[in-house]
Amino acid sequence: MPILLPVVCLDHDFNILLIRYQSHKWTVYVRGATNEDLGVVIKRAVFQLHSSFNNPTRVIEAPPFELSEAGWGEFEIAITLYFHSDVCDKPLNL
């Protein structure tokens, strides 16, 4: 089953007063290629953000497996997918 892992920048409007250094709203998500329900195979998704974020380890326990935030810079996001035990015993690190 193909899985999509894009990061989408939703807003780049500097006229909106956001907290200092939070000029970009963005969303990262794990979805099936045809938007099928991944909750039947994925138990939880863990997103590891940059250490400058409050609570940089975010755990999503149910679909949709997505996270939205605001920030100012570029950084890598590590994603670990945990599957239901009848699907796979080992997590997948992305």
N, C-alpha and C positions, 0 to 999 in steps of 0.2 A: 504494500500500500504506500504510494508516494505521500510524503509530508512536505508542506510548504513552510518555510521559515523566514518570511520577509519582515523587515522593520519599516514601518510607515511613518513618515513625518507628516503630521496632520496640520500643523499651523506654523507659520513663520511671520506672524504679524507683530512687529515690534511696538505698535501703538497700544497693544494690550498691556496693562500694568500687571506684570507677573513678579513674583519674588525675584530679587536680584540673581542674575546668572541662570534664570530658568526661561530662556527665550524660545525654546522649541518644545512643542507637545509631540509626543511620539507614542507609538504602540508597537509592541513585538508580540507575535502570536505563532502558535503551532496549529495548523489546520490541515485537513485532508485535501488532496488535490482537487476534489470535486465537492468540497464542503461537507463530506459525510461526517457523521458523529464519531469523533475519535474517543469519546468516553467509553466505548465498548472495548477498546484495547489499552488506552492510557489511563492509569490510575491517578497520576499527578505529574505536574511539570514544575521544575525548580529553575528559576531564572536568577543567575548571579550577576548583579549589576556592579558597576564601579563602586569602590569603597567610599566614595564621597556621598553616595546616596544614604539617606536614613534607611535602616533595615535593608541592606543591599541584597540579602538572600530572600527572594519572594517565592512562596510556595502556592501554586494554584491546584486545588484538589478536585476541581470539576470543570467540565467544559462550560464556556469556551476557555481554552488554555491561552489566555492573553493577558498582557500587562500594559497599562498606559501610565505615562509619567511625563514630567516636564524636566528639562535640563538644558545644558548649554554646549556640551562638547561631544566629541566622538569617542566611543569606547567599545570594546568587545563585550558581548553578552554571552556567557556560558549558559547552556540549557541542558538540563538532565531530565530525561523522560523515564518515568517509572511505569511499568506495565502491570496489568492485572496478572495474578499468578498463573492463570491458565493460558496466558499468551506468551510470557517470557519472564524468566527469573532474574535476569540481569538488567540493570538500568542502561540507557543509551545516553552517552555524553556527546553533545553537539557543540 
